[in-house]
Structure formats: C-alpha cells, structure tokens
C-alpha cells in the first residue's frame, strides 16, 4: 500500500501530451532501467513509447513490436530495447531476457505482466488507464529511482 501512495500520477488529455510525458521520461532513462508498460488496448502505450524513444534521442519513427517481439534501437544516446509481450504463446519462451534486462541499454516492455517471472526486481511499472478527462498515467518506480523518473510539470494530478 505504501508503494501505491508514493506512485506518481499524471493526466494527459491528448496523444501529444501522452507522447510528451513519455519524452520527458525517456530523457531520464539510464542503462539498466527497465520499464514495464501496462494498459488496455488503445490506452496509449505505443504513443507513450514513441515519446520515450524521442527522449532518448531516437528520431526515426517507432511502432509497436507486436509481431517481432523486440525492436532494438542504437541511434540514441544509449541503446533502447522496445518489447511487446502481447503475442507470446508462453512466458517460458527463452528469448534471452537477461541480455536485455541487465545489459547496456534501457528496456521498455509493453504487456510486461505476461513475462512477470523474468522481470528484474527493481523494475518501474507504468500503467495507462482511461480517465474521464483523458488518460491517467501512473509511474511506480523503486524508491532509489522515483525522484529521477517521476516527471515534474503540468501533467501531475
């Protein structure tokens, strides 16, 4: 319950605001950061992910890696690994998770709960939910990462 109370909450009203919040988070990511991104279909996960990539200095368009599972980007300030676990038949499929989670870049996993047993303990969870006035975005980061990863600005709720 204490972790829930310490979560950072934001409301975005447009896809552009959702992307901007992601961009601000992406600017703060460091090697070894693993972001678990959860939300219903259409909640804005890919839009948020595109913003994260922009914040990391990746200018080419990114899309959801739904059919390839992992997209690797090396043209930003650090490597960025964008994963989508939605279509995995089984979380037990060996895809070399550790090489990504404990490697030289930052990782963002859409539908991360599908591979929960393989996720690192110090993961940051980001949840997107529909809200009456837009999207409610919650960031639950480990205490030692919370200050760095919680974006300050006009999105706070």
DOLO-773925 format. One record per residue: residue in one letter; residue number from 1; z, y, x of N, C-alpha, C, O, CB in turn. Coordinates in pm, whole numbers, always signed. Glycine has a CB too. Layout:
BEGIN
A,NUM,Z,Y,X,Z,Y,X,Z,Y,X,Z,Y,X,Z,Y,X
...
END
This chain:
BEGIN
X,1,+0,-120,+83,+0,+0,+0,+0,+126,+87,-65,+225,+53,+121,+0,-94
X,2,+72,+122,+199,+78,+238,+287,-60,+271,+342,-97,+389,+350,+175,+212,+402
X,3,-140,+168,+380,-275,+193,+430,-358,+262,+323,-432,+355,+354,-342,+61,+473
X,4,-346,+218,+199,-423,+278,+90,-388,+426,+75,-477,+508,+52,-395,+202,-42
X,5,-263,+462,+87,-221,+601,+73,-271,+686,+189,-288,+807,+173,-69,+610,+63
X,6,-296,+626,+304,-341,+701,+420,-493,+705,+431,-546,+760,+528,-283,+642,+544
X,7,-563,+648,+335,-708,+649,+337,-758,+792,+315,-693,+873,+250,-765,+553,+230
X,8,-875,+820,+369,-940,+949,+349,-1036,+934,+232,-1112,+836,+225,-1014,+999,+480
X,9,-1034,+1028,+141,-1120,+1020,+22,-1209,+1143,+13,-1167,+1255,+42,-1035,+1007,-107
X,10,-1332,+1118,-28,-1432,+1224,-39,-1510,+1205,-167,-1521,+1093,-218,-1527,+1225,+84
X,11,-1565,+1313,-219,-1657,+1306,-331,-1785,+1376,-289,-1783,+1491,-243,-1596,+1370,-460
X,12,-1897,+1305,-307,-2027,+1366,-284,-2099,+1371,-418,-2084,+1283,-502,-2110,+1287,-176
X,13,-2178,+1476,-435,-2244,+1498,-565,-2393,+1469,-561,-2456,+1458,-666,-2223,+1639,-611
X,14,-2451,+1458,-443,-2594,+1434,-429,-2618,+1336,-316,-2530,+1316,-231,-2671,+1567,-403
X,15,-2735,+1272,-312,-2767,+1186,-198,-2763,+1264,-66,-2724,+1208,+37,-2906,+1123,-216
X,16,-2801,+1389,-68,-2798,+1471,+54,-2655,+1487,+106,-2632,+1482,+227,-2860,+1609,+28
X,17,-2560,+1506,+16,-2420,+1518,+58,-2368,+1384,+111,-2292,+1382,+207,-2333,+1565,-60
X,18,-2409,+1274,+49,-2368,+1141,+97,-2422,+1119,+237,-2351,+1068,+324,-2418,+1030,+1
X,19,-2547,+1156,+260,-2608,+1142,+393,-2537,+1232,+493,-2516,+1192,+608,-2758,+1174,+389
X,20,-2501,+1353,+453,-2433,+1446,+543,-2295,+1394,+582,-2255,+1407,+698,-2420,+1584,+476
X,21,-2222,+1336,+489,-2092,+1278,+523,-2111,+1164,+623,-2034,+1152,+719,-2020,+1226,+395
X,22,-2212,+1081,+601,-2244,+975,+696,-2280,+1032,+833,-2240,+977,+935,-2357,+889,+643
X,23,-2357,+1141,+835,-2397,+1203,+962,-2274,+1248,+1039,-2264,+1226,+1160,-2492,+1323,+937
X,24,-2180,+1312,+970,-2059,+1359,+1036,-1977,+1243,+1092,-1920,+1254,+1200,-1973,+1441,+938
X,25,-1972,+1132,+1019,-1903,+1013,+1070,-1977,+959,+1192,-1914,+924,+1292,-1893,+903,+960
X,26,-2110,+952,+1185,-2190,+899,+1295,-2169,+975,+1424,-2174,+916,+1532,-2335,+902,+1258
X,27,-2146,+1105,+1415,-2120,+1186,+1534,-1991,+1144,+1604,-1974,+1170,+1723,-2112,+1334,+1498
X,28,-1901,+1081,+1532,-1769,+1045,+1584,-1761,+900,+1632,-1662,+861,+1694,-1665,+1068,+1479
X,29,-1863,+821,+1605,-1856,+680,+1642,-1866,+661,+1792,-1936,+735,+1862,-1968,+602,+1573
X,30,-1793,+560,+1840,-1789,+528,+1982,-1821,+379,+1999,-1814,+303,+1903,-1650,+562,+2043
X,31,-1857,+338,+2121,-1880,+195,+2143,-1759,+114,+2099,-1645,+150,+2128,-1912,+168,+2292
X,32,-1785,+5,+2030,-1678,-81,+1981,-1635,-53,+1838,-1562,-132,+1779,-1561,-69,+2069
X,33,-1678,+60,+1781,-1644,+88,+1641,-1726,-3,+1550,-1847,-16,+1566,-1669,+237,+1606
X,34,-1657,-65,+1455,-1723,-149,+1356,-1687,-94,+1218,-1570,-81,+1183,-1681,-301,+1370
X,35,-1790,-61,+1142,-1775,-4,+1009,-1818,-108,+906,-1931,-158,+911,-1857,+127,+994
X,36,-1730,-140,+814,-1762,-229,+702,-1792,-140,+582,-1706,-65,+537,-1645,-330,+672
X,37,-1912,-150,+530,-1956,-63,+420,-1971,-145,+294,-2049,-240,+289,-2090,+8,+455
X,38,-1895,-108,+191,-1895,-181,+64,-1928,-86,-50,-1896,+33,-46,-1759,-249,+40
X,39,-1992,-140,-152,-2023,-62,-272,-2122,-139,-357,-2195,-225,-307,-2080,+76,-235
X,40,-2124,-110,-485,-2217,-176,-576,-2361,-142,-539,-2386,-47,-465,-2188,-136,-721
X,41,-2454,-219,-592,-2595,-188,-574,-2621,-46,-624,-2576,-9,-732,-2686,-290,-650
X,42,-2691,+32,-546,-2724,+168,-585,-2614,+270,-563,-2629,+386,-602,-2761,+170,-727
X,43,-2504,+230,-499,-2392,+322,-480,-2415,+421,-367,-2341,+519,-355,-2266,+243,-451
X,44,-2518,+399,-285,-2547,+493,-178,-2524,+441,-38,-2519,+519,+57,-2468,+614,-197
X,45,-2509,+309,-23,-2480,+252,+109,-2591,+283,+210,-2563,+323,+323,-2461,+101,+98
X,46,-2716,+264,+170,-2826,+289,+263,-2839,+437,+294,-2866,+474,+409,-2959,+235,+206
X,47,-2819,+523,+196,-2823,+668,+220,-2714,+707,+318,-2739,+784,+411,-2806,+746,+87
X,48,-2593,+654,+300,-2482,+680,+391,-2518,+631,+531,-2495,+700,+630,-2353,+613,+340
X,49,-2573,+510,+540,-2612,+451,+668,-2717,+537,+739,-2711,+553,+861,-2665,+309,+648
X,50,-2810,+592,+664,-2911,+679,+724,-2845,+802,+785,-2886,+847,+892,-3015,+722,+619
X,51,-2744,+855,+719,-2669,+968,+774,-2595,+930,+901,-2593,+1008,+997,-2572,+1021,+672
X,52,-2534,+811,+903,-2464,+765,+1023,-2561,+761,+1141,-2529,+807,+1250,-2400,+625,+999
X,53,-2680,+705,+1118,-2781,+697,+1224,-2819,+836,+1274,-2832,+857,+1394,-2906,+622,+1175
X,54,-2837,+929,+1183,-2870,+1067,+1223,-2760,+1124,+1312,-2789,+1189,+1413,-2890,+1156,+1099
X,55,-2635,+1100,+1274,-2522,+1150,+1352,-2513,+1087,+1490,-2451,+1143,+1580,-2394,+1125,+1277
X,56,-2575,+972,+1506,-2575,+905,+1635,-2697,+944,+1719,-2715,+896,+1831,-2572,+754,+1616
X,57,-2781,+1032,+1663,-2897,+1079,+1737,-3023,+999,+1714,-3119,+1013,+1789,-2867,+1080,+1880
X,58,-3024,+915,+1613,-3142,+834,+1581,-3224,+911,+1478,-3179,+931,+1365,-3103,+691,+1527
X,59,-3342,+953,+1517,-3422,+1039,+1431,-3524,+964,+1349,-3572,+1015,+1247,-3491,+1141,+1513
X,60,-3560,+842,+1390,-3659,+769,+1311,-3595,+718,+1183,-3474,+697,+1178,-3719,+652,+1393
X,61,-3675,+698,+1080,-3619,+652,+952,-3556,+513,+965,-3608,+427,+1036,-3728,+650,+843
X,62,-3446,+494,+897,-3387,+361,+892,-3381,+319,+746,-3369,+402,+656,-3244,+357,+958
X,63,-3389,+190,+725,-3375,+137,+591,-3278,+21,+596,-3230,-17,+703,-3511,+94,+531
X,64,-3251,-35,+482,-3155,-146,+478,-3218,-269,+542,-3333,-302,+512,-3111,-176,+333
X,65,-3144,-337,+628,-3198,-457,+694,-3184,-582,+608,-3161,-690,+662,-3129,-478,+826
X,66,-3198,-569,+477,-3171,-678,+384,-3245,-807,+419,-3188,-916,+410,-3207,-636,+245
X,67,-3370,-798,+459,-3447,-919,+483,-3445,-965,+628,-3484,-1078,+657,-3590,-897,+440
X,68,-3399,-882,+720,-3391,-922,+860,-3247,-934,+907,-3223,-980,+1018,-3466,-823,+947
X,69,-3153,-895,+828,-3009,-900,+852,-2959,-798,+954,-2855,-736,+931,-2973,-1036,+898
X,70,-3029,-780,+1066,-2981,-688,+1169,-3096,-603,+1222,-3200,-656,+1262,-2914,-765,+1284
X,71,-3078,-473,+1221,-3169,-381,+1289,-3094,-322,+1408,-2979,-280,+1396,-3220,-268,+1192
X,72,-3159,-320,+1521,-3099,-266,+1643,-3170,-136,+1679,-3292,-129,+1680,-3108,-368,+1760
X,73,-3091,-32,+1710,-3145,+98,+1747,-3086,+138,+1882,-2964,+144,+1899,-3114,+206,+1638
X,74,-3174,+165,+1977,-3130,+201,+2111,-3171,+343,+2148,-3155,+383,+2264,-3186,+104,+2212
X,75,-3221,+419,+2053,-3272,+553,+2085,-3173,+663,+2049,-3212,+780,+2044,-3401,+576,+2012
X,76,-3047,+630,+2025,-2943,+729,+2001,-2854,+742,+2123,-2886,+691,+2230,-2860,+692,+1877
X,77,-2741,+809,+2106,-2650,+831,+2220,-2580,+703,+2265,-2543,+690,+2381,-2546,+935,+2185
X,78,-2562,+607,+2171,-2515,+472,+2204,-2594,+376,+2115,-2650,+419,+2014,-2357,+458,+2182
X,79,-2598,+248,+2149,-2667,+153,+2061,-2602,+151,+1922,-2481,+163,+1908,-2666,+12,+2123
X,80,-2686,+134,+1820,-2641,+128,+1681,-2697,+0,+1622,-2818,-24,+1626,-2685,+254,+1599
X,81,-2608,-82,+1566,-2647,-208,+1504,-2617,-198,+1355,-2502,-187,+1314,-2573,-330,+1570
X,82,-2723,-204,+1276,-2711,-191,+1130,-2736,-328,+1070,-2845,-384,+1081,-2812,-85,+1073
X,83,-2634,-383,+1006,-2641,-518,+949,-2628,-512,+797,-2570,-419,+741,-2531,-608,+1009
X,84,-2683,-614,+734,-2670,-628,+589,-2645,-775,+560,-2734,-858,+580,-2798,-575,+514
X,85,-2527,-808,+513,-2488,-947,+489,-2515,-992,+346,-2475,-1102,+308,-2341,-965,+521
X,86,-2582,-910,+267,-2601,-941,+124,-2672,-1074,+102,-2630,-1151,+15,-2681,-831,+59
X,87,-2775,-1103,+177,-2857,-1221,+152,-2817,-1344,+235,-2887,-1445,+233,-2999,-1189,+180
X,88,-2707,-1335,+307,-2664,-1452,+383,-2632,-1567,+288,-2564,-1549,+188,-2541,-1419,+470
X,89,-2682,-1684,+321,-2652,-1802,+241,-2506,-1841,+259,-2439,-1883,+165,-2744,-1920,+280
X,90,-2458,-1826,+383,-2322,-1863,+415,-2273,-1775,+529,-2348,-1747,+623,-2312,-2014,+453
X,91,-2150,-1732,+521,-2093,-1652,+629,-2078,-1735,+755,-2053,-1682,+864,-1956,-1593,+588
X,92,-2093,-1865,+742,-2077,-1954,+856,-2203,-1960,+942,-2202,-2022,+1048,-2040,-2092,+809
X,93,-2312,-1896,+897,-2432,-1892,+979,-2398,-1823,+1110,-2342,-1713,+1110,-2549,-1820,+905
X,94,-2431,-1885,+1220,-2399,-1828,+1351,-2508,-1730,+1391,-2621,-1769,+1421,-2383,-1940,+1458
X,95,-2474,-1605,+1392,-2570,-1500,+1426,-2525,-1421,+1549,-2578,-1314,+1576,-2590,-1406,+1309
X,96,-2427,-1474,+1622,-2380,-1405,+1740,-2304,-1279,+1707,-2319,-1177,+1775,-2496,-1371,+1829
X,97,-2221,-1285,+1604,-2146,-1167,+1558,-2071,-1099,+1672,-2075,-977,+1686,-2048,-1206,+1448
X,98,-2003,-1180,+1754,-1918,-1123,+1860,-1996,-1036,+1957,-1944,-936,+2006,-1849,-1234,+1937
X,99,-2120,-1073,+1986,-2201,-992,+2077,-2218,-850,+2026,-2226,-755,+2104,-2339,-1057,+2098
X,100,-2223,-835,+1895,-2236,-703,+1835,-2099,-636,+1819,-2081,-521,+1858,-2305,-714,+1699
X,101,-2004,-709,+1762,-1874,-650,+1730,-1795,-610,+1854,-1714,-516,+1848,-1793,-748,+1650
X,102,-1816,-677,+1964,-1740,-646,+2085,-1833,-601,+2198,-1803,-618,+2316,-1659,-769,+2130
X,103,-1947,-543,+2159,-2046,-503,+2256,-2041,-355,+2293,-1936,-291,+2286,-2181,-535,+2205
X,104,-2155,-304,+2331,-2167,-170,+2387,-2204,-62,+2286,-2226,+53,+2324,-2268,-170,+2496
X,105,-2211,-97,+2159,-2255,+0,+2060,-2160,+8,+1942,-2049,-46,+1945,-2392,-34,+2012
X,106,-2206,+77,+1839,-2134,+86,+1713,-2208,+1,+1611,-2331,-9,+1614,-2121,+236,+1664
X,107,-2132,-60,+1521,-2189,-151,+1422,-2154,-102,+1282,-2041,-62,+1257,-2137,-296,+1444
X,108,-2252,-106,+1193,-2228,-78,+1052,-2278,-199,+975,-2394,-238,+988,-2299,+55,+1005
X,109,-2190,-260,+893,-2223,-381,+818,-2215,-350,+670,-2108,-323,+616,-2127,-498,+855
X,110,-2331,-355,+603,-2331,-345,+457,-2294,-481,+399,-2333,-584,+455,-2471,-296,+403
X,111,-2221,-483,+288,-2172,-604,+224,-2086,-686,+321,-2097,-808,+327,-2290,-689,+172
X,112,-2002,-618,+396,-1923,-680,+502,-1826,-786,+451,-1793,-878,+526,-1847,-575,+574
X,113,-1781,-777,+329,-1685,-875,+279,-1742,-1016,+280,-1667,-1113,+279,-1641,-838,+137
X,114,-1875,-1028,+282,-1939,-1161,+286,-1921,-1230,+421,-1938,-1352,+430,-2088,-1147,+255
X,115,-1885,-1155,+524,-1862,-1215,+656,-1721,-1182,+705,-1696,-1176,+826,-1968,-1166,+759
X,116,-1631,-1161,+613,-1494,-1119,+646,-1426,-1202,+755,-1358,-1144,+839,-1410,-1124,+522
X,117,-1441,-1335,+758,-1373,-1412,+863,-1417,-1378,+1004,-1344,-1405,+1100,-1393,-1558,+839
X,118,-1534,-1319,+1020,-1587,-1290,+1153,-1566,-1145,+1194,-1600,-1108,+1306,-1734,-1323,+1158
X,119,-1512,-1064,+1107,-1495,-923,+1137,-1374,-901,+1229,-1274,-972,+1220,-1478,-842,+1008
X,120,-1383,-802,+1318,-1268,-771,+1404,-1150,-719,+1321,-1167,-673,+1209,-1307,-666,+1511
X,121,-1031,-728,+1378,-912,-682,+1307,-906,-531,+1293,-853,-480,+1195,-788,-731,+1378
X,122,-960,-459,+1390,-949,-312,+1387,-1070,-245,+1323,-1113,-137,+1364,-932,-260,+1528
X,123,-1123,-309,+1221,-1242,-259,+1152,-1207,-140,+1062,-1094,-127,+1014,-1306,-371,+1069
X,124,-1305,-55,+1040,-1292,+58,+947,-1370,+23,+820,-1489,-8,+826,-1343,+193,+1010
X,125,-1302,+28,+707,-1367,-1,+579,-1407,+129,+512,-1328,+223,+503,-1273,-83,+486
X,126,-1530,+134,+465,-1578,+248,+387,-1628,+193,+255,-1713,+104,+252,-1690,+329,+462
X,127,-1574,+246,+146,-1610,+199,+12,-1673,+314,-67,-1618,+424,-73,-1486,+142,-62
X,128,-1786,+286,-128,-1856,+383,-212,-1846,+335,-356,-1877,+220,-387,-2005,+401,-169
X,129,-1803,+425,-444,-1790,+392,-586,-1849,+505,-668,-1847,+622,-629,-1642,+367,-625
X,130,-1902,+467,-782,-1948,+569,-876,-1828,+645,-928,-1724,+586,-958,-2028,+505,-993
X,131,-1840,+776,-940,-1735,+860,-998,-1802,+950,-1101,-1924,+969,-1098,-1660,+946,-889
X,132,-1723,+1004,-1193,-1778,+1090,-1297,-1861,+1204,-1240,-1963,+1243,-1296,-1667,+1147,-1382
X,133,-1815,+1258,-1126,-1882,+1375,-1070,-1960,+1342,-943,-1985,+1432,-862,-1779,+1482,-1041
X,134,-2000,+1216,-923,-2080,+1180,-806,-2037,+1046,-750,-2027,+947,-823,-2067,+1287,-699
X,135,-2013,+1042,-621,-1970,+922,-551,-1833,+946,-489,-1810,+1049,-425,-2072,+880,-442
X,136,-1744,+851,-508,-1615,+854,-440,-1630,+766,-317,-1664,+648,-327,-1497,+803,-534
X,137,-1605,+825,-200,-1619,+753,-73,-1482,+750,-6,-1422,+854,+19,-1726,+819,+20
X,138,-1435,+629,+23,-1303,+611,+82,-1319,+550,+222,-1389,+451,+240,-1214,+520,-7
X,139,-1253,+612,+319,-1253,+560,+455,-1113,+511,+486,-1016,+588,+481,-1300,+668,+558
X,140,-1102,+383,+518,-974,+322,+557,-988,+277,+702,-1042,+170,+730,-935,+202,+463
X,141,-939,+358,+793,-950,+329,+936,-815,+289,+991,-711,+329,+939,-1005,+452,+1012
X,142,-816,+208,+1098,-689,+177,+1164,-623,+307,+1209,-692,+404,+1240,-711,+82,+1287
X,143,-490,+311,+1211,-419,+436,+1245,-469,+504,+1372,-478,+627,+1377,-272,+408,+1260
X,144,-501,+427,+1474,-544,+487,+1601,-685,+547,+1594,-726,+620,+1685,-539,+384,+1712
X,145,-760,+516,+1488,-896,+569,+1472,-908,+669,+1357,-1009,+740,+1346,-994,+455,+1450
X,146,-807,+675,+1273,-816,+753,+1149,-847,+900,+1175,-935,+956,+1109,-688,+741,+1072
X,147,-778,+963,+1267,-799,+1105,+1291,-941,+1133,+1340,-1003,+1232,+1300,-696,+1158,+1393
X,148,-992,+1045,+1425,-1127,+1064,+1479,-1234,+1040,+1373,-1335,+1110,+1371,-1149,+972,+1596
X,149,-1214,+941,+1285,-1319,+901,+1192,-1313,+971,+1057,-1412,+972,+985,-1313,+755,+1172
X,150,-1201,+1027,+1022,-1195,+1099,+894,-1254,+1238,+911,-1207,+1318,+992,-1048,+1109,+842
X,151,-1357,+1263,+835,-1432,+1389,+842,-1355,+1497,+769,-1304,+1475,+659,-1575,+1373,+782
X,152,-1346,+1613,+830,-1280,+1727,+765,-1390,+1818,+709,-1496,+1836,+771,-1187,+1806,+868
X,153,-1365,+1875,+595,-1466,+1965,+540,-1466,+1963,+389,-1367,+1925,+326,-1603,+1929,+592
X,154,-1577,+2003,+332,-1588,+2025,+190,-1594,+1904,+102,-1603,+1917,-20,-1704,+2103,+166
X,155,-1589,+1785,+160,-1601,+1664,+77,-1465,+1609,+35,-1458,+1526,-56,-1677,+1557,+153
X,156,-1357,+1655,+99,-1226,+1596,+71,-1187,+1608,-75,-1219,+1706,-143,-1119,+1661,+157
X,157,-1118,+1506,-122,-1071,+1506,-259,-921,+1513,-260,-860,+1514,-367,-1120,+1382,-335
END
